[in-house]
Amino acid sequence: MPLAAMPSASSFLSRCRPTLAVAVALLCAIAAASSAAGGGAGRRGPIATAGKNYTRVCDPARFAALGLDASRFRYCDASLPYADRVRDLVGRMTLEEKVRNLGDQAEGAPRVGLPPYRWWGEALHGVSDVGPGGTWFGDVVPGATSFPLVINAAAAFNESLWRAVGTAVSTEVRAMYNLGHAELTYWSPNINVVRDPRWGRASETPGEDPFLVGRYAVNFVRGMQDVAGGGCSAAAADPFARPIKVSSCCKHFAAYDVDAWFKADRLTFDAQVQERDMVETFERPFEMCIRDGDASCVMCSYNRVNGIPACADARLLTETVREQWQLHGYIVSDCDSVRVMVRDAKWLNYTGVEATAAAMKAGLDLDCGMFWEGARDFFTTYGVDAVRQGKIKEADVDNALTNVYLTLMRLGFFDGMPEFESLGAGDVCSKDHKELAADAARQGMVLLKNDARRLPVDPNKIKSVSLVGLLEHINATDVMLGDYRGKPCRVVTPYNAIRKMVKATYVHACDNGACDTAGGMGRAARTAKIADATIVIAGLNMSVERESNDREDLLLPWNQTGWINAVAEASPYPIVLVIMSAGGVDVSFAQNNPKIGAIVWAGYPGEEGGTAIADVLFGRHNPGGRLPLTWFKNEYVNQIPMTSMALRPDAARGYPGRTYKFYDGPAVLYPFGHGLSYTNFSYASATTGATVTIPVGAWEHCKTLTYKSGAAPSPPPACPALDVARHRCDEAVSFAVTVRNTGGVGGGHVVPVYTAPPAEVGDAPRKQLVAFRRVFVPAGAAVEVPFALNVCRDLAIVEETAYTVVPSGASAIIVGDDALALSFAVTINLAV
């Protein structure tokens, strides 16, 4: 059974959000006692000192091995506040020692007992060994659980699943840390919005909707970071003292979604972004990640935003991330971003010293360098000169180190964290984690087409099956793992899993160059003729869509379309097509071909992907996933260049807009939220409308609205719109939806909720996702799903002026997608 879905919530914007409730889980007395007793001494861990390994810096035995007395260092006094301890640590260091700890491969300061630390860790969809050796596999840890790629997880629309995956990943990190195989800081998740379907990194992200992306971020980060239990009152008052299990980092800030598209390159690209789009789309997931997820790290991106490198933009890093959103952690550069300012962007013709000073003064705390080029990061290379030449103050260095070492304090790097010290090799690749990976893959499968109920295939009614496709997809030991993978616990391929369902399995697998030859297509057609059912597995791989490689079209490569049609024509029965990809693929040929009876999007489903694919195809699991991004026909790529950052349609240029929120053209193949089931559902609600009267206080000011041509109300309202930043935002609309399963098989079902502004409002989203719930409904049963929408948060729009406002008039609440939907009006009266 899938994990029970948890209620959806969303990030409050500006002042219409609850006061941050800091859940502190530090067991202060236990930690202090452990520190005093020297717990952990002699255990194998990542802090190597004098031939021994330790799991915490302030182990008295470790200091003794250095010829030091831990009691003489106040930063090791666990009874003091973290801020005081970090102040003592930084204050003991010379300028040269400080600067040597500003890079991802921090050198430590042996003179004061500080060990080296490798900051760079990746955990996009499981513990990865990408990076300069801070995480590694071998001996007692041969691998870690490889979950589905993020785009697959997003398709599940299940917040409790996302948190569970984050929790499992952080447990494996902590176990590996105890064994000396990992550090405690991981630069995941990637929460950039997929603005354009050609972007090569779509696999790493939760899709095209900023609210969906933000909710994924909040839950994954909470799973990575939150420590269960209570805390002490002193820590509860200070969010910088909240203990965290593993540090999670939301990246890449901001407006980053062009890697390498024709002549456009992420290292030199200058994203020209309107303020409204920044607030509405590019910033919102990061705001949610920081405010609601309490992420302890943000990574800035390579690109420039309106002329300024993201990693040197004080408005983005200091004013927005740290001051407005209240980041409790550190800011790190995408690796080599500071060097990129000088070498690639040639920004202001800055030298290394000047770029280092600009980035640090803007708010960058840690500079990640490119270890595979053998080059040091800019901060450690030029930091001392930047101070000596008067470009920055030594106090700027102190501030940066304070942010990074406060994070390590919260992780228990200095004192240990007793809650996790028992974790070991048995907690990596556990049975529960492998089953969670399989469940996540099942929940993310999307049924795109199912004519005449071609699926599920009943294994009891067929004697044989033909499996046709690229070898790398059929025997997907690599493709299913995607990018930023580690070494998996195991890989269950589609071939292996389908063989368990149907013993008589005929296979025709070819490589990229042999599928479309006459001989290859002939063999594929003959294979399809001899079986009771034919399954074709096709799609993309990381050579087509990945970091540093955007797509130029949305078609299947390697003439897969031709041989898929040939197989379909030869098969005596309609075939089943399984697509492996991250971004959308134009499979309109298959959608329109009656001899292709069903299409399943499998994404890149991780190490247990074969099991999930077989379970869906043969009816052990009823698919309930939804597309987290729009699938366009290939004609879309001729309608708008990838480098145009605007989301809204541009009539002057003939651009049709982007994502389901704004696209108004004919090129949609499958819309955002599309997904079929093996059963049928219906909706009902007792709510048919609502009216909300919002009193406008004397201290508040009404804002103007943009109306469609000729649609402005007459007479105009006394108050067209209310600025939510100046309102208490207590108003809410509550309703419930009854979801009934009218078919013969139980299944998971995603209930999405959208809002749409009044029809007369112009230049606004067509609709926008504001809530969702995934529920399991047994056959013939019904489930009531409650929702409570905050008016300021969920019925607001971002005006041309970049104010976030609640418009007066009749907005709409829309429940559902495709043919299954209900809606009702919510009339907003702004009472002046």
C-alpha positions in Angstrom: 0.0 0.0 0.0 1.2 3.5 -0.7 2.1 5.9 2.0 -0.8 7.8 3.4 -0.9 11.2 1.9 -0.6 14.1 4.2 -2.6 17.3 3.9 -1.1 19.9 1.6 -0.2 23.3 2.8 1.5 26.1 1.1 3.9 28.9 1.8 2.5 32.2 3.0 3.8 35.1 1.1 5.2 38.1 2.9 3.1 38.9 6.0 0.3 36.4 5.2 2.2 33.5 6.8 2.2 32.1 10.3 5.0 33.0 12.8 7.9 30.5 12.3 7.5 27.7 14.8 10.9 26.4 15.5 10.8 22.8 16.3 14.0 22.1 18.3 15.0 18.5 18.8 18.4 18.9 20.5 18.6 16.7 23.6 20.7 19.1 25.5 21.4 17.2 28.6 22.3 14.0 26.7 24.5 15.8 24.3 26.4 17.7 27.1 26.8 14.5 29.0 28.1 12.6 26.0 30.6 15.5 25.3 31.8 15.4 28.9 32.2 11.7 28.9 34.1 11.6 25.6 31.5 9.4 23.9 32.4 8.2 20.4 36.2 8.2 21.0 37.9 5.5 18.9 34.9 4.9 16.7 35.6 4.9 13.0 34.4 8.2 11.6 35.1 10.9 9.1 37.4 13.1 11.4 40.8 11.5 11.1 43.3 12.5 13.7 46.7 10.9 14.5 45.7 7.7 12.8 42.3 7.3 14.5 38.8 8.3 13.4 36.3 10.3 15.4 32.7 11.3 14.8 32.9 14.6 16.6 35.4 17.4 16.8 35.3 18.1 20.5 36.2 14.6 21.6 38.7 15.1 24.4 40.7 12.0 23.2 41.0 13.6 19.8 42.4 16.8 21.2 44.8 14.9 23.4 46.1 13.1 20.2 46.8 16.6 18.9 48.6 17.6 22.0 45.8 19.9 23.0 43.4 20.2 26.0 39.8 20.4 24.8 38.8 22.1 28.1 40.9 25.1 27.2 38.8 25.8 24.0 35.5 27.5 24.7 34.1 26.4 21.4 34.1 22.9 22.8 32.0 23.9 25.8 28.6 22.4 25.0 27.0 24.4 27.8 27.5 27.7 25.8 25.2 28.9 23.1 26.3 28.0 19.6 26.9 31.6 18.6 29.3 32.1 21.5 31.2 29.0 20.6 31.5 29.9 17.0 32.7 33.4 17.9 35.4 31.8 20.0 36.4 29.4 17.2 36.6 32.1 14.5 38.4 34.5 16.9 41.2 32.1 17.5 42.0 31.8 13.8 44.5 33.9 11.9 43.4 35.5 8.6 45.3 32.9 6.7 43.6 30.1 8.6 40.2 31.6 8.1 40.6 32.0 4.4 41.7 28.4 4.0 38.3 27.4 5.3 36.2 29.4 2.9 36.2 26.7 0.2 34.3 23.4 -0.2 37.5 21.5 0.7 38.1 23.4 4.0 41.6 22.7 5.4 40.8 23.2 9.0 43.2 24.8 11.5 45.2 22.1 13.4 46.7 24.8 15.7 43.2 25.3 17.3 42.0 21.7 16.9 39.8 22.3 13.9 39.9 19.4 11.4 39.4 19.6 7.6 35.9 19.3 6.2 34.6 18.5 2.7 31.4 20.4 2.2 30.3 19.1 -1.2 27.8 16.3 -1.0 25.0 15.4 -3.4 21.8 13.6 -2.4 19.4 14.4 -5.2 17.6 11.1 -5.2 19.8 9.1 -2.8 23.3 9.3 -1.5 25.7 10.1 -4.3 29.4 10.0 -4.6 29.5 12.9 -7.0 32.1 15.4 -5.7 35.6 15.4 -4.4 35.5 12.4 -2.1 33.5 13.5 0.8 31.1 10.7 0.2 32.5 7.3 -1.0 31.4 3.7 -1.5 33.3 0.6 -0.8 34.1 -2.0 1.9 31.1 -2.0 4.4 29.1 0.5 2.3 29.1 -0.8 -1.3 26.1 1.3 -2.3 23.1 3.3 -1.2 19.4 3.3 -2.1 18.8 5.0 -5.5 15.3 6.4 -5.5 13.5 7.6 -8.6 14.6 10.9 -10.1 12.9 14.0 -8.7 10.6 14.5 -11.7 9.2 11.0 -11.0 8.7 11.7 -7.4 6.9 14.9 -8.2 4.5 13.0 -10.4 3.3 11.2 -7.3 1.9 14.4 -5.9 2.4 12.9 -2.4 3.9 15.1 0.2 4.3 12.3 2.8 6.2 10.3 0.2 8.7 13.1 -0.5 9.3 13.6 3.2 9.8 9.8 3.7 12.4 9.7 0.9 14.2 12.7 2.5 14.2 10.9 5.8 15.5 7.7 4.3 18.3 9.5 2.5 19.4 11.4 5.6 19.3 8.2 7.6 21.7 6.6 5.1 23.9 9.7 5.2 24.1 9.5 9.0 24.9 5.8 8.9 27.6 6.4 6.4 29.0 9.3 8.4 29.4 7.0 11.4 31.3 4.6 9.2 33.6 7.3 7.7 31.9 7.2 4.3 30.1 10.6 4.3 30.0 14.1 5.5 26.9 15.9 6.8 26.2 18.6 4.2 24.4 17.8 1.0 23.6 20.2 -1.8 20.1 19.0 -2.7 17.3 19.5 -3.8 17.3 21.2 -7.2 14.2 23.4 -7.2 14.5 25.3 -10.4 11.2 25.5 -12.3 11.1 23.7 -15.7 10.2 26.8 -17.6 11.0 25.3 -21.0 10.5 21.6 -22.0 13.9 21.5 -23.7 15.9 22.1 -20.4 18.4 19.3 -19.9 18.0 19.2 -16.1 14.3 18.5 -16.0 15.0 15.1 -14.4 16.5 16.8 -11.3 13.5 19.0 -10.6 9.9 18.7 -9.5 8.4 20.2 -12.6 6.9 23.4 -14.0 4.7 24.7 -11.3 6.3 26.8 -8.6 3.9 25.8 -5.9 4.4 22.1 -6.6 8.2 22.6 -6.7 8.0 24.5 -3.4 6.0 21.9 -1.6 8.5 19.2 -2.8 11.3 21.3 -1.5 9.7 21.8 1.9 9.0 18.1 2.5 12.3 16.8 1.1 14.2 19.3 3.2 12.2 18.5 6.3 12.9 14.8 5.8 16.6 15.5 5.4 16.9 17.9 8.3 14.3 17.5 11.0 15.3 15.7 14.2 12.4 14.1 16.1 11.9 14.9 19.7 11.9 17.9 22.0 14.6 20.4 22.9 15.8 22.8 25.5 14.2 26.3 26.0 17.4 28.1 25.2 17.7 26.4 21.8 13.9 26.8 21.1 14.3 30.6 21.2 17.1 30.5 18.6 16.5 29.0 15.1 20.3 29.0 14.6 20.5 26.5 17.4 17.8 24.1 16.0 19.6 20.7 15.5 19.5 19.3 12.1 20.0 15.7 11.0 21.7 16.4 7.6 22.1 19.9 6.1 20.0 20.3 2.9 20.6 23.0 0.3 18.1 24.4 -2.1 19.6 25.3 -5.5 20.2 27.0 -7.9 19.2 30.6 -7.1 18.0 32.3 -9.3 16.3 32.1 -12.7 18.6 29.3 -13.8 17.2 27.0 -16.4 19.4 27.4 -19.5 22.4 25.0 -19.7 23.6 24.7 -23.3 21.2 25.6 -26.0 22.8 26.4 -29.4 25.1 29.4 -28.6 23.5 30.0 -25.2 25.6 28.7 -22.3 24.9 28.8 -18.5 28.3 30.3 -17.8 27.7 33.4 -19.9 23.9 33.6 -20.0 22.3 36.7 -18.7 18.7 36.0 -17.8 16.6 39.0 -18.5 13.7 38.6 -16.0 10.8 40.9 -15.2 10.2 41.5 -11.5 6.7 40.0 -11.7 8.2 36.7 -13.0 10.8 36.7 -10.3 8.3 37.0 -7.6 5.7 34.7 -9.1 7.8 31.9 -10.5 11.6 32.0 -10.0 11.7 33.0 -6.4 8.6 31.3 -5.0 10.0 27.8 -4.5 13.1 29.2 -2.8 11.0 31.3 -0.5 8.9 28.3 0.5 12.1 26.2 0.9 13.6 28.7 3.3 10.5 30.0 5.2 8.6 26.7 5.4 11.3 24.1 5.0 13.9 26.0 7.1 16.6 24.9 4.7 20.1 25.4 6.1 21.7 26.3 2.8 21.0 28.0 -0.5 23.2 27.7 -3.6 23.5 30.5 -6.0 23.7 29.8 -9.8 26.2 30.4 -12.6 24.1 32.8 -14.6 23.6 36.5 -14.4 20.2 37.9 -13.6 19.6 41.3 -15.3 23.3 41.8 -15.8 24.6 40.8 -12.3 26.0 37.4 -11.5 23.7 35.6 -9.1 26.6 34.8 -6.8 27.5 38.5 -6.6 24.0 40.0 -6.2 23.5 41.5 -2.8 19.9 42.1 -3.5 19.3 38.4 -4.1 21.6 36.9 -1.5 21.6 39.3 1.4 18.4 41.4 1.1 16.1 38.5 -0.2 17.5 35.2 1.1 19.0 36.2 4.4 17.1 39.3 5.5 13.6 39.0 3.9 13.3 35.2 4.0 15.4 34.7 7.1 17.8 32.0 6.1 19.2 30.1 9.1 22.3 28.8 7.4 24.9 29.5 4.8 25.0 30.4 1.1 27.3 28.5 -1.3 28.2 29.1 -4.9 27.5 26.6 -7.6 30.9 25.0 -8.2 33.3 27.5 -9.9 30.7 30.3 -10.1 33.1 32.9 -8.8 35.7 31.9 -11.3 33.1 32.0 -14.0 32.5 35.7 -13.4 36.1 36.3 -14.4 36.9 33.6 -16.9 33.7 33.2 -18.8 31.3 36.1 -18.2 34.2 38.6 -17.9 31.9 40.6 -15.6 33.1 44.2 -15.3 36.6 42.9 -16.3 37.1 41.9 -12.6 40.2 40.3 -11.4 40.1 37.2 -9.1 40.5 39.5 -6.1 37.7 41.8 -7.2 35.3 38.9 -7.9 36.1 37.3 -4.6 35.4 40.6 -2.8 32.2 41.3 -4.8 30.8 37.8 -4.0 31.6 37.9 -0.3 30.2 41.4 0.1 27.0 40.3 -1.7 26.5 37.6 0.9 28.3 34.4 -0.4 29.7 32.4 2.5 31.4 29.4 0.8 33.0 29.1 -2.6 32.9 25.7 -4.3 35.7 25.1 -6.7 36.1 22.6 -9.6 38.1 19.8 -8.1 38.4 17.9 -11.4 40.3 20.8 -13.0 42.9 20.8 -10.2 42.0 24.4 -9.4 41.4 25.8 -6.0 38.3 27.9 -5.3 38.6 31.7 -5.6 37.9 32.4 -2.0 40.8 30.5 -0.7 43.0 31.6 -3.5 42.3 35.4 -3.3 40.7 35.9 0.1 43.8 37.0 1.9 44.7 39.5 -0.9 41.2 40.8 -0.9 41.5 41.8 2.7 45.1 43.0 2.4 44.1 45.2 -0.5 41.2 46.7 1.3 38.5 45.2 -1.0 36.8 43.5 2.0 37.1 43.6 5.8 38.3 40.7 7.8 35.0 40.9 9.6 33.3 39.9 6.2 35.4 36.7 6.4 34.3 36.3 10.0 30.6 36.6 9.1 31.0 34.0 6.4 32.7 31.5 8.7 30.1 32.2 11.4 27.4 31.1 9.0 29.1 27.9 7.9 30.3 26.8 11.4 27.0 27.5 13.0 25.6 25.0 10.5 28.2 22.4 11.5 27.4 23.0 15.2 23.7 22.3 14.5 24.7 19.1 12.8 26.5 17.7 15.8 29.8 17.9 14.0 31.5 19.3 17.1 29.5 17.6 19.9 28.0 14.4 18.3 24.3 13.6 18.0 23.4 10.7 20.2 20.2 10.0 18.4 22.1 8.8 15.3 25.2 7.2 16.8 23.8 3.7 16.6 23.2 3.8 12.8 25.5 1.7 10.8 25.8 -0.5 7.7 22.5 -2.2 8.3 20.7 1.1 7.9 22.0 1.6 4.3 20.1 -0.3 1.6 17.7 -1.7 4.2 14.7 -3.7 3.1 12.4 -0.8 4.1 14.4 1.7 2.0 14.3 -0.6 -1.1 10.6 -1.0 -0.7 10.2 2.7 -0.3 12.2 3.2 -3.6 9.8 0.7 -5.3 6.7 2.4 -3.9 8.0 5.9 -5.0 8.6 4.5 -8.5 5.1 3.0 -8.6 3.4 6.2 -7.4 5.2 8.3 -10.0 4.2 6.2 -13.0 1.8 8.0 -15.3 -0.7 6.3 -17.6 -0.9 8.6 -20.6 -3.2 6.5 -22.9 -5.2 3.4 -22.4 -7.6 2.7 -25.3 -10.1 -0.1 -24.9 -8.5 -0.8 -21.5 -5.4 -2.3 -23.1 -3.8 -2.2 -19.7 -3.4 -3.9 -17.3 -2.2 -7.1 -19.0 -3.5 -10.1 -17.1 -0.6 -12.6 -16.8 -3.1 -15.4 -16.2 -4.6 -14.9 -19.6 -1.5 -14.7 -21.8 1.2 -17.3 -22.3 3.9 -15.1 -23.8 5.0 -11.5 -24.1 7.4 -9.8 -26.6 9.7 -7.2 -25.1 11.1 -4.8 -27.8 13.3 -1.7 -27.5 16.7 -0.3 -26.9 18.9 -2.5 -24.9 19.7 0.3 -22.5 16.0 0.7 -21.7 15.1 -3.0 -21.5 18.1 -3.9 -19.5 18.2 -0.5 -17.8 21.0 -0.9 -15.3 22.1 2.7 -16.1 19.3 4.7 -17.6 16.9 4.3 -14.8 19.4 5.8 -12.3 19.6 9.1 -14.1 22.1 11.8 -13.1 23.7 12.6 -9.8 23.4 8.9 -8.8 25.5 7.0 -6.4 26.1 3.3 -6.5 22.7 1.6 -6.1 22.0 -1.3 -3.7 20.8 -3.3 -6.7 19.1 -2.6 -10.0 15.9 -4.4 -11.0 15.6 -4.0 -14.8 12.3 -4.1 -16.7 13.5 -7.3 -18.3 14.1 -9.0 -15.0 10.8 -7.9 -13.5 8.7 -8.8 -16.6 10.3 -12.2 -16.8 8.9 -12.9 -13.3 5.4 -12.1 -14.5 5.5 -14.0 -17.7 8.0 -16.8 -18.2 7.8 -17.0 -22.0 9.3 -13.6 -22.8 10.7 -13.0 -26.3 13.2 -10.2 -26.5 14.5 -8.0 -29.3 16.9 -5.5 -28.0 19.0 -3.3 -30.2 21.5 -0.5 -29.7 21.0 3.1 -30.9 22.4 2.5 -34.3 20.9 -0.9 -35.2 17.2 -0.4 -34.3 16.2 1.5 -37.5 18.0 -0.7 -40.0 16.0 -3.0 -42.2 17.3 -6.0 -40.4 16.7 -4.5 -37.0 13.1 -3.5 -37.8 12.5 -6.9 -39.4 13.6 -8.8 -36.3 11.6 -6.5 -34.1 8.5 -7.1 -36.2 8.9 -10.8 -36.1 9.3 -10.8 -32.3 6.0 -8.9 -32.0 4.2 -11.4 -34.2 4.9 -14.5 -32.0 3.6 -13.3 -28.6 0.2 -12.7 -27.0 1.3 -9.2 -25.9 4.0 -6.8 -27.0 5.7 -4.2 -24.8 8.0 -1.6 -26.3 10.3 0.3 -24.0 11.7 3.5 -25.6 12.7 7.0 -24.7 15.7 9.2 -23.9 18.8 8.9 -21.7 21.4 11.2 -20.1 23.2 11.7 -23.5 20.1 13.6 -24.6 18.9 15.4 -21.5 21.3 16.2 -18.7 23.3 19.0 -17.0 25.2 21.0 -19.7 23.0 19.6 -22.5 19.6 21.0 -23.4 17.5 19.5 -26.1 17.0 21.1 -29.5 13.7 19.3 -30.2 11.1 17.2 -28.4 11.3 14.1 -30.6 12.4 10.6 -29.9 16.0 10.2 -31.1 17.5 7.4 -33.1 14.5 6.9 -35.3 12.6 5.2 -32.5 9.3 6.5 -34.0 9.9 4.5 -37.2 10.6 1.1 -35.6 7.9 1.6 -32.9 5.3 2.1 -35.7 6.7 -1.0 -37.5 6.4 -3.1 -34.4 2.8 -1.9 -33.8 1.9 -2.7 -37.4 3.3 -6.2 -37.2 1.7 -7.1 -33.8 -1.6 -8.9 -34.0 -2.7 -6.9 -30.9 -2.4 -3.3 -29.9 1.0 -2.8 -28.3 2.0 -1.1 -25.0 4.6 1.7 -25.2 6.7 2.6 -22.1 8.6 5.9 -22.2 11.7 6.6 -20.2 12.5 10.3 -20.1 12.4 13.3 -17.8 11.1 16.0 -20.1 8.1 15.6 -22.3 8.4 13.8 -25.6 6.3 14.3 -28.7 4.6 10.9 -29.0 1.6 12.2 -30.8 2.3 9.5 -33.4 1.6 6.9 -30.7 -1.3 8.8 -29.2 -3.0 8.8 -32.6 -2.1 5.3 -33.6 -4.9 2.8 -32.8 -2.4 -0.1 -32.9 -0.6 1.4 -29.9 -3.2 0.7 -27.2 -1.5 2.2 -24.1 1.3 4.6 -23.2 3.0 4.7 -19.8 5.5 7.3 -18.8 8.1 5.7 -16.5 10.5 8.6 -16.2 13.8 7.5 -14.7 12.5 5.3 -11.9 15.6 4.4 -9.9 17.0 1.1 -8.8 13.6 -0.6 -8.3 12.2 0.8 -11.5 11.8 -2.5 -13.3 9.6 -3.8 -10.5 7.4 -0.7 -10.6 7.0 -0.9 -14.4 6.0 -4.5 -14.3 3.6 -3.9 -11.4 1.8 -1.2 -13.4 1.7 -3.1 -16.7 0.4 -6.3 -15.1 -2.1 -4.8 -12.7 -0.4 -5.2 -9.3 -0.4 -1.4 -9.0 -3.1 0.9 -10.3 -1.3 4.0 -11.7 -2.2 7.3 -10.1 0.6 9.6 -11.1 0.1 12.9 -12.8 2.4 14.8 -15.2 4.3 17.5 -13.3 4.9 19.4 -16.5 3.2 20.0 -19.8 4.1 17.6 -22.7 4.2 19.7 -25.9 4.2 18.7 -29.5 7.5 19.4 -31.3 6.1 22.4 -33.0 6.5 24.2 -29.7 10.2 24.6 -30.2 9.6 26.8 -33.2 7.2 29.0 -31.3 9.6 30.5 -28.7 13.3 30.5 -28.1 14.6 28.8 -24.9 16.4 32.0 -23.9 13.2 34.1 -23.6 12.6 34.2 -19.9 9.1 35.7 -19.9 6.3 33.4 -18.8 3.4 35.3 -20.3 2.4 35.4 -24.0 4.1 38.1 -26.1 1.8 39.0 -28.9 4.4 41.4 -30.4 6.9 38.6 -30.9 4.4 35.9 -31.4 5.4 34.0 -28.3 2.6 31.8 -26.9 3.6 31.8 -23.2 5.0 29.0 -21.0 3.7 26.3 -18.7 0.1 25.5 -18.1 -0.4 28.8 -16.3 0.2 30.9 -19.4 0.5 28.9 -22.6 -2.3 29.7 -25.0 -1.2 27.9 -28.2 -2.3 24.6 -29.8 0.8 22.6 -29.2 -0.2 20.8 -26.0 -0.1 17.0 -26.3 -0.7 16.1 -22.6 -1.5 18.9 -20.1 0.1 19.4 -16.7 -1.7 17.1 -14.3 -2.7 14.6 -16.9 -2.9 11.0 -15.7 -5.3 8.1 -16.2 -6.2 5.2 -14.0 -7.5 1.6 -14.3 -10.6 2.7 -12.5 -13.0 5.6 -12.6 -13.6 8.4 -10.1 -16.2 11.0 -9.6 -16.3 14.3 -7.6 -19.0 15.9 -5.5 -19.1 18.8 -3.1 -21.7 20.5 -1.0 -20.0 23.8 -1.6 -21.4 25.6 -4.7 -20.0 29.1 -4.0 -18.6 31.4 -1.3 -18.4 35.1 -0.5 -15.6 36.6 1.5 -15.7 40.2 2.7 -12.3 41.6 3.6 -12.3 44.8 5.6 -9.6 47.2 4.4 -8.0 49.0 7.3 -7.2 52.7 7.4 -3.5 51.8 7.3 -3.9 49.7 4.1 -3.9 50.9 0.5 -5.8 49.5 -2.4 -3.9 48.6 -5.6 -4.8 48.9 -9.2 -5.6 45.9 -11.4 -4.8 45.2 -15.0 -8.1 44.4 -16.9 -8.6 42.8 -20.3 -9.3 45.2 -23.1 -13.0 46.4 -22.8 -13.6 44.2 -19.7 -13.0 46.8 -16.9 -16.1 46.8 -14.6 -18.3 49.9 -14.7 -18.5 51.5 -12.3 -15.0 50.6 -11.2 -14.8 49.0 -7.7 -13.8 51.3 -4.9 -11.0 49.0 -4.1 -9.8 46.9 -7.1 -7.2 44.9 -5.2 -5.6 44.5 -1.8 -1.8 44.3 -1.2 -1.4 41.1 0.9 1.9 42.3 2.4 0.0 44.8 4.5 -2.9 42.6 5.5 -3.3 40.2 8.4 -4.6 37.6 6.0 -6.9 35.7 8.3 -9.6 35.0 5.8 -10.1 31.5 4.5 -12.4 29.4 2.3 -13.0 25.8 3.5 -14.7 23.1 1.5 -14.6 19.3 1.1 -14.6 17.1 -2.0 -16.0 13.6 -2.0 -14.0 11.4 -4.2 -15.9 8.2 -5.2 -14.3 5.2 -6.9 -17.0 4.0 -9.4 -14.8 1.3 -10.9 -13.9 -2.2 -10.0 -10.3 -1.7 -8.6 -8.9 0.4 -5.8 -6.4 3.1 -6.6 -4.6 6.1 -5.6 -6.0 9.4 -6.8 -4.5 12.9 -6.8 -7.0 15.7 -6.1 -5.5 19.0 -7.4 -7.0 22.4 -6.5 -6.5 25.4 -8.7 -7.7 29.0 -8.4 -8.4 31.4 -11.3 -8.7 35.2 -11.0 -11.9 37.0 -12.0 -12.5 36.7 -15.8 -12.1 40.4 -16.4 -8.6 40.5 -15.0 -5.9 40.6 -17.7 -2.4 39.3 -18.0 -3.0 36.8 -15.2 -2.5 33.0 -14.9 -5.2 31.0 -16.6 -5.2 29.0 -13.4 -2.7 28.2 -10.7 -2.2 25.2 -8.4 -2.7 26.0 -4.7 -3.3 22.6 -3.1 -3.3 18.9 -3.7 -3.9 15.6 -1.9 -3.2 12.1 -2.9 -5.7 9.6 -1.4 -6.4 5.9 -1.8 -10.0 5.0 -2.6 -11.0 1.3 -2.5 -13.3 0.1 -5.3 -16.9 1.2 -4.8 -15.9 3.4 -1.8 -15.7 7.1 -1.3 -13.3 9.4 0.6 -14.0 12.9 1.8 -11.0 15.2 1.2 -11.1 18.6 3.1 -9.3 21.8 2.0 -8.9 25.1 3.6 -7.5 27.9 1.4 -6.1 31.1 2.7 -7.5 33.9 0.6 -4.3 36.0 0.6 -2.1 33.0 -0.2 -4.3 31.0 -2.6 -6.5 33.5 -4.4 -3.8 36.2 -4.9 -2.1 37.1 -8.1 1.1 39.0 -8.9 0.3 42.2 -10.7 2.4 43.9 -13.4 3.8 46.1 -10.6 5.1 42.9 -8.8 2.7 43.5 -5.9 1.0 40.4 -4.7 -2.7 41.3 -4.5 -6.1 39.8 -3.9 -8.4 41.0 -6.7 -12.0 42.0 -5.9 -14.7 40.2 -7.9 -15.5 36.5 -8.6 -12.5 34.3 -8.6 -12.9 30.6 -9.2 -11.8 27.4 -7.3 -11.3 24.5 -9.6 -10.9 20.9 -8.4 -9.5 18.3 -10.7 -8.0 18.1 -14.2 -9.1 16.9 -17.7 -12.7 15.6 -17.8 -12.9 15.1 -14.0 -13.4 18.6 -12.5 -15.8 20.7 -10.5 -15.6 24.4 -9.8 -17.3 27.2 -7.9 -17.0 30.9 -7.6 -15.6 32.8 -4.6 -16.7 36.4 -4.6 -14.2 38.7 -2.9 -15.6 42.0 -1.5 -13.0 44.5 -0.4 -14.8 46.7 2.1 -13.2 50.1 2.3 
